Amino acid sequence: MKPMSALLSTLRRAGRQHLTASTVGARPRITGSHVLRIHGYKHVKQSVPNGEAVESATFHVGGRACRIKCYPNGSGKKHHGYTSLFLTSLHDAGTVGLELSLLDRDGRPSLTRATEQRRFWIGDSAGWGFKDFVKNDDLVEGEDLVDDCLTVLCDVTVHDPSLHAEDVAAPAAAEPLDLSGELGEAMWNETDVTIHVGDETFPAHRSVLEAASPVFKADLENNATGEVRVDDMDAEVFKTLLQFMYTSALPDRNQLEADVATAERLLVAADRYGLEKIKVVCEETLCPHVDMGSVAAMLALAERHGCALLKEASIKFLSGPGNLKLFMATDGFQQLTRSYPSAVLDLLVNRL
């Protein structure tokens, strides 16, 4: 079949100069899935009040940017004591088929709820979901909660007559921002900030940096030259921060799992510039790596950078049979006592 553009050219050459066209196709059904894992769910329930939510990273289904919103203490007063779960999107995607599941240790659904409905509105976003997904008292440790971790699988089917073939063929998610090559050079023609990190230089836009980071906003407020030097940071780590500030693309968890040292450096950098979403990803990556050899360093890192999840994971590890006694006999415990006595006090109080 000829492409529409080629067909129109043929018809115009035949004398049809005032020519328009339209296409009609079968209503497409676009499907996609996303996994949200919330570590330290008991702590999250204590720290996030009724009516407030934690959110997943952005994912895409049929060209629609979506997020999962989890209200650990309910989305409103009537639903206090429940976990509320929603899929949200800035687009009105028509009718959505939604299936939300809690996954057990083996990745099998322990609880599933499904709906197919038109959207309602959550703030400025279209939403689909459940205000009373599960009663918190009914969450079963080891099934719905695994090592105090809540894992949510979101399966989405979008029935949208506005989607075209181009939308269906589009990639599931945007690629991270490429800061090199001809495309990068073209994008940076209008930059007004130059950032020096080690031996590398990154051009950037003042408005983007100020909107993304309160620290950059303060640093650039009285900076007329736009020249910024970032010391004590790896250029690749800073590039990850810059990509996030421009695209909201979070670092790859699998790569961080394979390189704990980079996860630690990235956490420090994210805390330095107030990029909380990256910081949380790094914390979640580091929590499973807490052991007798690393717990002192993890507690020190958590204390320096206000990492509640990492601190809780470290204290939980030391609550295991005999672990605290063994730890107190190590040089790491002595160093922690000298450098961060408040962390040691919290540790002992939680142990009593």
C-alpha positions as a LaTeX table, in Angstrom:
\begin{tabular}{lrrr}
\hline
Residue & $x$ (\AA) & $y$ (\AA) & $z$ (\AA) \\
\hline
Met1 & 0.00 & 0.00 & 0.00 \\
Lys2 & 1.27 & 3.47 & $-0.92$ \\
Pro3 & 2.02 & 5.85 & 1.95 \\
Met4 & $-0.61$ & 8.60 & 2.23 \\
Ser5 & 1.91 & 11.30 & 1.25 \\
Ala6 & 2.85 & 9.43 & $-1.95$ \\
Leu7 & $-0.82$ & 8.86 & $-2.82$ \\
Leu8 & $-1.62$ & 12.56 & $-2.38$ \\
Ser9 & 1.32 & 13.55 & $-4.61$ \\
Thr10 & 0.08 & 11.22 & $-7.35$ \\
Leu11 & $-3.43$ & 12.65 & $-7.18$ \\
Arg12 & $-2.19$ & 16.25 & $-7.24$ \\
Arg13 & $-0.11$ & 15.54 & $-10.33$ \\
Ala14 & $-3.32$ & 14.26 & $-11.92$ \\
Gly15 & $-4.87$ & 17.71 & $-11.45$ \\
Arg16 & $-6.52$ & 17.50 & $-8.01$ \\
Gln17 & $-4.88$ & 20.55 & $-6.44$ \\
His18 & $-7.47$ & 21.21 & $-3.72$ \\
Leu19 & $-7.08$ & 17.86 & $-2.01$ \\
Thr20 & $-7.46$ & 16.80 & 1.62 \\
Ala21 & $-7.42$ & 13.37 & 3.23 \\
Ser22 & $-8.20$ & 11.49 & 6.43 \\
Thr23 & $-7.68$ & 7.98 & 7.74 \\
Val24 & $-9.82$ & 5.72 & 9.92 \\
Gly25 & $-8.61$ & 2.51 & 11.52 \\
Ala26 & $-9.58$ & $-0.06$ & 14.08 \\
Arg27 & $-9.60$ & 1.18 & 17.66 \\
Pro28 & $-6.23$ & 0.13 & 19.07 \\
Arg29 & $-5.64$ & $-1.47$ & 22.46 \\
Ile30 & $-2.25$ & $-0.62$ & 23.94 \\
Thr31 & $-0.90$ & $-2.62$ & 26.89 \\
Gly32 & 1.97 & $-2.04$ & 29.29 \\
Ser33 & 3.15 & $-2.98$ & 32.78 \\
His34 & 5.18 & $-1.34$ & 35.53 \\
Val35 & 6.54 & $-2.57$ & 38.89 \\
Leu36 & 6.74 & $-0.24$ & 41.91 \\
Arg37 & 8.67 & $-1.44$ & 44.95 \\
Ile38 & 8.38 & 0.47 & 48.26 \\
His39 & 11.05 & $-0.50$ & 50.80 \\
Gly40 & 10.50 & 0.01 & 54.53 \\
Tyr41 & 6.73 & 0.15 & 54.15 \\
Lys42 & 6.11 & 0.33 & 57.90 \\
His43 & 8.32 & 3.41 & 58.11 \\
Val44 & 6.61 & 4.89 & 55.04 \\
Lys45 & 3.21 & 4.46 & 56.72 \\
Gln46 & 4.52 & 6.24 & 59.81 \\
Ser47 & 6.00 & 9.15 & 57.87 \\
Val48 & 3.40 & 9.72 & 55.12 \\
Pro49 & 0.09 & 11.05 & 56.54 \\
Asn50 & $-3.44$ & 10.34 & 55.38 \\
Gly51 & $-4.14$ & 12.06 & 52.06 \\
Glu52 & $-0.52$ & 12.11 & 50.91 \\
Ala53 & 1.13 & 9.73 & 48.44 \\
Val54 & 4.43 & 8.30 & 47.25 \\
Glu55 & 4.83 & 7.98 & 43.49 \\
Ser56 & 6.57 & 5.69 & 41.02 \\
Ala57 & 8.91 & 6.92 & 38.32 \\
Thr58 & 7.20 & 7.95 & 35.08 \\
Phe59 & 6.49 & 5.15 & 32.59 \\
His60 & 4.71 & 5.19 & 29.24 \\
Val61 & 1.79 & 3.24 & 27.79 \\
Gly62 & 0.64 & 4.06 & 24.27 \\
Gly63 & 2.56 & 7.33 & 24.32 \\
Arg64 & 0.90 & 8.35 & 27.63 \\
Ala65 & 3.17 & 9.30 & 30.55 \\
Cys66 & 1.86 & 7.54 & 33.67 \\
Arg67 & 2.70 & 7.10 & 37.33 \\
Ile68 & 1.50 & 4.86 & 40.15 \\
Lys69 & 0.36 & 6.77 & 43.25 \\
Cys70 & 0.35 & 4.90 & 46.56 \\
Tyr71 & $-1.37$ & 6.44 & 49.59 \\
Pro72 & $-0.07$ & 4.26 & 52.48 \\
Asn73 & $-2.65$ & 5.67 & 54.92 \\
Gly74 & $-5.52$ & 6.21 & 52.51 \\
Ser75 & $-6.32$ & 8.89 & 49.93 \\
Gly76 & $-8.78$ & 10.66 & 52.24 \\
Lys77 & $-10.34$ & 10.65 & 55.70 \\
Lys78 & $-12.96$ & 8.04 & 54.74 \\
His79 & $-10.19$ & 5.64 & 53.70 \\
His80 & $-7.84$ & 6.04 & 56.66 \\
Gly81 & $-6.33$ & 2.66 & 57.54 \\
Tyr82 & $-6.29$ & 1.52 & 53.91 \\
Thr83 & $-3.62$ & 1.55 & 51.23 \\
Ser84 & $-5.03$ & 3.42 & 48.22 \\
Leu85 & $-3.53$ & 2.76 & 44.78 \\
Phe86 & $-4.06$ & 4.74 & 41.56 \\
Leu87 & $-2.70$ & 5.03 & 38.07 \\
Thr88 & $-2.41$ & 8.70 & 37.08 \\
Ser89 & $-1.73$ & 10.42 & 33.77 \\
Leu90 & $-1.71$ & 14.01 & 32.54 \\
His91 & $-3.60$ & 12.76 & 29.47 \\
Asp92 & $-7.26$ & 11.83 & 29.35 \\
Ala93 & $-6.69$ & 8.40 & 27.82 \\
Gly94 & $-10.37$ & 7.43 & 27.55 \\
Thr95 & $-11.30$ & 4.02 & 28.91 \\
Val96 & $-8.52$ & 2.20 & 30.75 \\
Gly97 & $-8.33$ & $-1.43$ & 31.81 \\
Leu98 & $-6.31$ & $-1.53$ & 35.03 \\
Glu99 & $-5.09$ & $-4.49$ & 37.08 \\
Leu100 & $-3.10$ & $-3.86$ & 40.27 \\
Ser101 & $-1.43$ & $-6.72$ & 42.13 \\
Leu102 & 0.72 & $-7.13$ & 45.24 \\
Leu103 & 3.56 & $-9.55$ & 44.54 \\
Asp104 & 4.94 & $-12.14$ & 46.97 \\
Arg105 & 8.57 & $-13.21$ & 47.43 \\
Asp106 & 8.47 & $-15.28$ & 44.21 \\
Gly107 & 6.87 & $-12.55$ & 42.11 \\
Arg108 & 3.42 & $-14.15$ & 42.18 \\
Pro109 & 0.29 & $-12.06$ & 42.88 \\
Ser110 & $-0.85$ & $-12.33$ & 46.51 \\
Leu111 & $-3.71$ & $-9.86$ & 45.96 \\
Thr112 & $-5.16$ & $-8.54$ & 42.70 \\
Arg113 & $-7.88$ & $-6.01$ & 41.95 \\
Ala114 & $-8.97$ & $-5.05$ & 38.45 \\
Thr115 & $-11.23$ & $-2.41$ & 36.92 \\
Glu116 & $-12.17$ & $-1.02$ & 33.53 \\
Gln117 & $-13.58$ & 2.48 & 33.66 \\
Arg118 & $-13.33$ & 6.02 & 32.40 \\
Arg119 & $-11.01$ & 8.34 & 34.23 \\
Phe120 & $-11.72$ & 10.53 & 37.25 \\
Trp121 & $-9.51$ & 13.41 & 38.40 \\
Ile122 & $-6.85$ & 13.39 & 41.11 \\
Gly123 & $-5.66$ & 16.98 & 41.42 \\
Asp124 & $-4.56$ & 17.96 & 37.90 \\
Ser125 & $-4.16$ & 14.37 & 36.70 \\
Ala126 & $-6.55$ & 11.83 & 35.23 \\
Gly127 & $-6.70$ & 8.76 & 37.46 \\
Trp128 & $-7.94$ & 5.19 & 37.70 \\
Gly129 & $-7.72$ & 2.95 & 40.74 \\
Phe130 & $-8.90$ & 2.00 & 44.21 \\
Lys131 & $-9.36$ & 4.18 & 47.30 \\
Asp132 & $-9.65$ & 1.05 & 49.47 \\
Phe133 & $-7.26$ & $-1.29$ & 47.67 \\
Val134 & $-6.35$ & $-3.18$ & 50.86 \\
Lys135 & $-6.89$ & $-2.66$ & 54.58 \\
Asn136 & $-3.48$ & $-2.16$ & 56.19 \\
Asp137 & $-4.32$ & $-4.53$ & 59.05 \\
Asp138 & $-4.91$ & $-7.26$ & 56.44 \\
Leu139 & $-1.44$ & $-7.00$ & 54.88 \\
Val140 & 0.28 & $-10.33$ & 55.54 \\
Glu141 & 4.02 & $-10.34$ & 56.28 \\
Gly142 & 5.80 & $-12.74$ & 53.92 \\
Glu143 & 2.98 & $-12.60$ & 51.36 \\
Asp144 & 1.80 & $-9.03$ & 50.76 \\
Leu145 & 4.84 & $-7.59$ & 52.55 \\
Val146 & 8.21 & $-9.26$ & 52.00 \\
Asp147 & 10.93 & $-8.08$ & 54.40 \\
Asp148 & 8.80 & $-4.95$ & 54.95 \\
Cys149 & 8.75 & $-4.29$ & 51.20 \\
Leu150 & 5.52 & $-3.70$ & 49.25 \\
Thr151 & 5.79 & $-4.64$ & 45.57 \\
Val152 & 3.02 & $-3.47$ & 43.22 \\
Leu153 & 2.54 & $-4.73$ & 39.65 \\
Cys154 & 0.47 & $-2.42$ & 37.45 \\
Asp155 & $-0.94$ & $-3.86$ & 34.19 \\
Val156 & $-2.55$ & $-1.23$ & 31.95 \\
Thr157 & $-4.66$ & $-1.53$ & 28.80 \\
Val158 & $-5.53$ & 1.74 & 27.05 \\
His159 & $-8.52$ & 1.86 & 24.68 \\
Asp160 & $-7.95$ & 5.15 & 22.93 \\
Pro161 & $-9.46$ & 6.18 & 19.58 \\
Ser162 & $-7.03$ & 9.11 & 19.37 \\
Leu163 & $-4.00$ & 6.83 & 19.14 \\
His164 & $-2.55$ & 6.41 & 15.65 \\
Ala165 & $-0.12$ & 3.93 & 14.18 \\
Glu166 & 2.74 & 6.29 & 14.97 \\
Asp167 & 1.79 & 6.13 & 18.67 \\
Val168 & 1.66 & 2.35 & 18.67 \\
Ala169 & 5.09 & 2.09 & 17.10 \\
Ala170 & 6.66 & 4.62 & 19.48 \\
Pro171 & 9.17 & 3.37 & 22.06 \\
Ala172 & 7.81 & 2.54 & 25.51 \\
Ala173 & 9.88 & 5.26 & 27.18 \\
Ala174 & 12.01 & 8.20 & 26.18 \\
Glu175 & 15.73 & 7.60 & 25.89 \\
Pro176 & 17.96 & 9.44 & 28.39 \\
Leu177 & 19.23 & 12.79 & 27.21 \\
Asp178 & 22.32 & 12.46 & 25.00 \\
Leu179 & 24.80 & 15.17 & 25.94 \\
Ser180 & 27.21 & 14.53 & 23.07 \\
Gly181 & 27.27 & 14.47 & 19.26 \\
Glu182 & 25.54 & 16.70 & 16.71 \\
Leu183 & 22.13 & 16.43 & 18.37 \\
Gly184 & 23.56 & 17.52 & 21.69 \\
Glu185 & 25.40 & 20.42 & 20.08 \\
Ala186 & 22.22 & 21.62 & 18.38 \\
Met187 & 20.27 & 21.50 & 21.64 \\
Trp188 & 22.92 & 23.47 & 23.51 \\
Asn189 & 23.19 & 26.45 & 21.16 \\
Glu190 & 21.14 & 28.62 & 23.52 \\
Thr191 & 22.72 & 27.59 & 26.83 \\
Asp192 & 23.59 & 30.25 & 29.39 \\
Val193 & 25.43 & 28.22 & 32.05 \\
Thr194 & 28.72 & 26.33 & 31.84 \\
Ile195 & 29.45 & 23.70 & 34.50 \\
His196 & 33.00 & 22.42 & 35.03 \\
Val197 & 33.31 & 18.98 & 36.62 \\
Gly198 & 36.88 & 17.72 & 36.78 \\
Asp199 & 38.27 & 17.94 & 33.27 \\
Glu200 & 34.83 & 17.93 & 31.61 \\
Thr201 & 32.54 & 20.83 & 30.76 \\
Phe202 & 28.74 & 20.68 & 30.56 \\
Pro203 & 26.70 & 23.46 & 28.91 \\
Ala204 & 23.23 & 23.88 & 30.44 \\
His205 & 20.23 & 26.15 & 30.80 \\
Arg206 & 19.88 & 28.29 & 33.91 \\
Ser207 & 16.08 & 27.95 & 33.95 \\
Val208 & 16.23 & 24.13 & 33.93 \\
Leu209 & 18.81 & 23.93 & 36.71 \\
Glu210 & 16.98 & 26.44 & 38.91 \\
Ala211 & 13.65 & 24.64 & 38.48 \\
Ala212 & 15.10 & 21.21 & 39.25 \\
Ser213 & 17.49 & 21.95 & 42.11 \\
Pro214 & 17.09 & 24.41 & 45.01 \\
Val215 & 20.87 & 24.32 & 45.44 \\
Phe216 & 21.54 & 25.36 & 41.85 \\
Lys217 & 18.87 & 28.05 & 42.22 \\
Ala218 & 20.77 & 29.51 & 45.19 \\
Asp219 & 24.18 & 29.13 & 43.50 \\
Leu220 & 23.05 & 30.87 & 40.31 \\
Glu221 & 21.05 & 33.66 & 41.92 \\
Asn222 & 23.94 & 36.14 & 41.97 \\
Asn223 & 26.08 & 34.42 & 39.33 \\
Ala224 & 26.22 & 36.81 & 36.37 \\
Thr225 & 28.87 & 34.87 & 34.43 \\
Gly226 & 27.07 & 31.51 & 34.43 \\
Glu227 & 30.35 & 29.73 & 35.18 \\
Val228 & 30.00 & 27.00 & 37.83 \\
Arg229 & 32.67 & 24.62 & 39.15 \\
Val230 & 31.64 & 21.39 & 40.85 \\
Asp231 & 34.40 & 19.91 & 43.00 \\
Asp232 & 34.70 & 16.46 & 44.57 \\
Met233 & 32.37 & 14.79 & 42.08 \\
Asp234 & 32.85 & 12.28 & 39.28 \\
Ala235 & 31.85 & 13.63 & 35.85 \\
Glu236 & 29.76 & 10.52 & 35.06 \\
Val237 & 27.87 & 10.95 & 38.31 \\
Phe238 & 27.15 & 14.58 & 37.49 \\
Lys239 & 26.01 & 13.60 & 34.00 \\
Thr240 & 23.39 & 11.33 & 35.62 \\
Leu241 & 22.17 & 14.26 & 37.71 \\
Leu242 & 22.01 & 16.50 & 34.64 \\
Gln243 & 20.05 & 13.91 & 32.66 \\
Phe244 & 17.52 & 13.69 & 35.48 \\
Met245 & 17.15 & 17.46 & 35.71 \\
Tyr246 & 16.36 & 17.66 & 31.99 \\
Thr247 & 14.36 & 14.47 & 31.41 \\
Ser248 & 13.30 & 13.09 & 34.86 \\
Ala249 & 15.08 & 9.87 & 33.80 \\
Leu250 & 16.09 & 7.98 & 36.94 \\
Pro251 & 19.33 & 5.97 & 37.01 \\
Asp252 & 19.18 & 2.32 & 35.97 \\
Arg253 & 18.64 & 0.22 & 39.10 \\
Asn254 & 20.30 & $-2.86$ & 37.61 \\
Gln255 & 23.49 & $-0.90$ & 36.92 \\
Leu256 & 23.46 & 0.52 & 40.45 \\
Glu257 & 22.92 & $-2.97$ & 41.90 \\
Ala258 & 26.05 & $-4.10$ & 40.07 \\
Asp259 & 28.10 & $-1.08$ & 41.19 \\
Val260 & 27.44 & $-0.22$ & 44.84 \\
Ala261 & 30.28 & 2.33 & 44.95 \\
Thr262 & 28.61 & 4.35 & 42.18 \\
Ala263 & 25.27 & 4.14 & 44.02 \\
Glu264 & 26.94 & 5.62 & 47.11 \\
Arg265 & 28.58 & 8.45 & 45.13 \\
Leu266 & 25.32 & 9.19 & 43.33 \\
Leu267 & 23.42 & 9.31 & 46.64 \\
Val268 & 25.90 & 11.85 & 48.02 \\
Ala269 & 25.64 & 13.94 & 44.84 \\
Ala270 & 21.82 & 13.80 & 44.79 \\
Asp271 & 21.65 & 14.91 & 48.42 \\
Arg272 & 24.08 & 17.73 & 47.69 \\
Tyr273 & 21.77 & 19.18 & 45.01 \\
Gly274 & 18.43 & 18.33 & 46.63 \\
Leu275 & 17.40 & 15.71 & 44.03 \\
Glu276 & 15.33 & 13.52 & 46.34 \\
Lys277 & 14.02 & 11.06 & 43.75 \\
Ile278 & 17.54 & 9.98 & 42.77 \\
Lys279 & 18.52 & 9.82 & 46.43 \\
Val280 & 15.63 & 7.43 & 47.18 \\
Val281 & 16.58 & 5.15 & 44.26 \\
Cys282 & 20.14 & 4.96 & 45.61 \\
Glu283 & 18.90 & 4.23 & 49.14 \\
Glu284 & 16.66 & 1.45 & 47.88 \\
Thr285 & 19.59 & 0.00 & 45.93 \\
Leu286 & 21.93 & 0.07 & 48.94 \\
Cys287 & 19.54 & $-1.39$ & 51.53 \\
Pro288 & 19.95 & $-5.04$ & 50.39 \\
His289 & 23.75 & $-4.66$ & 50.60 \\
Val290 & 23.82 & $-4.01$ & 54.35 \\
Asp291 & 25.88 & $-6.72$ & 56.05 \\
Met292 & 28.43 & $-7.01$ & 58.86 \\
Gly293 & 31.20 & $-5.67$ & 56.65 \\
Ser294 & 29.27 & $-2.64$ & 55.41 \\
Val295 & 26.84 & $-1.71$ & 58.19 \\
Ala296 & 29.14 & 0.84 & 59.86 \\
Ala297 & 29.71 & 2.67 & 56.56 \\
Met298 & 26.00 & 2.50 & 55.72 \\
Leu299 & 25.00 & 3.97 & 59.08 \\
Ala300 & 27.56 & 6.75 & 58.69 \\
Leu301 & 26.30 & 7.46 & 55.16 \\
Ala302 & 22.71 & 7.52 & 56.39 \\
Glu303 & 23.60 & 9.87 & 59.24 \\
Arg304 & 25.52 & 12.31 & 57.02 \\
His305 & 22.84 & 12.53 & 54.35 \\
Gly306 & 19.58 & 11.99 & 56.22 \\
Cys307 & 18.76 & 8.58 & 54.71 \\
Ala308 & 15.85 & 7.20 & 56.75 \\
Leu309 & 15.40 & 4.04 & 54.65 \\
Leu310 & 19.09 & 3.13 & 54.76 \\
Lys311 & 19.28 & 3.79 & 58.49 \\
Glu312 & 16.23 & 1.62 & 59.13 \\
Ala313 & 17.70 & $-1.21$ & 57.01 \\
Ser314 & 20.96 & $-1.03$ & 58.98 \\
Ile315 & 19.18 & $-1.09$ & 62.35 \\
Lys316 & 17.02 & $-3.98$ & 61.16 \\
Phe317 & 20.14 & $-5.94$ & 60.19 \\
Leu318 & 21.72 & $-5.32$ & 63.59 \\
Ser319 & 18.52 & $-6.47$ & 65.29 \\
Gly320 & 19.22 & $-9.98$ & 64.01 \\
Pro321 & 20.33 & $-12.58$ & 66.58 \\
Gly322 & 23.84 & $-11.79$ & 67.79 \\
Asn323 & 24.55 & $-9.17$ & 65.11 \\
Leu324 & 24.72 & $-6.16$ & 67.43 \\
Lys325 & 27.11 & $-7.92$ & 69.82 \\
Leu326 & 29.41 & $-8.85$ & 66.92 \\
Phe327 & 29.22 & $-5.33$ & 65.50 \\
Met328 & 30.12 & $-3.71$ & 68.82 \\
Ala329 & 33.38 & $-5.66$ & 68.81 \\
Thr330 & 34.48 & $-4.22$ & 65.43 \\
Asp331 & 36.61 & $-1.18$ & 64.60 \\
Gly332 & 33.68 & 0.12 & 62.54 \\
Phe333 & 31.56 & 0.44 & 65.68 \\
Gln334 & 34.32 & 2.35 & 67.48 \\
Gln335 & 34.70 & 4.75 & 64.54 \\
Leu336 & 30.94 & 5.25 & 64.39 \\
Thr337 & 30.89 & 6.03 & 68.12 \\
Arg338 & 33.55 & 8.73 & 67.68 \\
Ser339 & 32.14 & 10.30 & 64.50 \\
Tyr340 & 28.37 & 9.85 & 64.90 \\
Pro341 & 27.46 & 9.24 & 68.55 \\
Ser342 & 23.81 & 10.11 & 67.84 \\
Ala343 & 23.60 & 7.21 & 65.36 \\
Val344 & 24.95 & 4.83 & 68.01 \\
Leu345 & 22.42 & 6.18 & 70.53 \\
Asp346 & 19.57 & 5.59 & 68.08 \\
Leu347 & 20.90 & 2.11 & 67.42 \\
Leu348 & 20.99 & 1.20 & 71.12 \\
Val349 & 17.58 & 2.78 & 71.82 \\
Asn350 & 16.01 & 0.77 & 68.98 \\
Arg351 & 17.67 & $-2.36$ & 70.31 \\
Leu352 & 16.29 & $-1.94$ & 73.86 \\
\hline
\end{tabular}
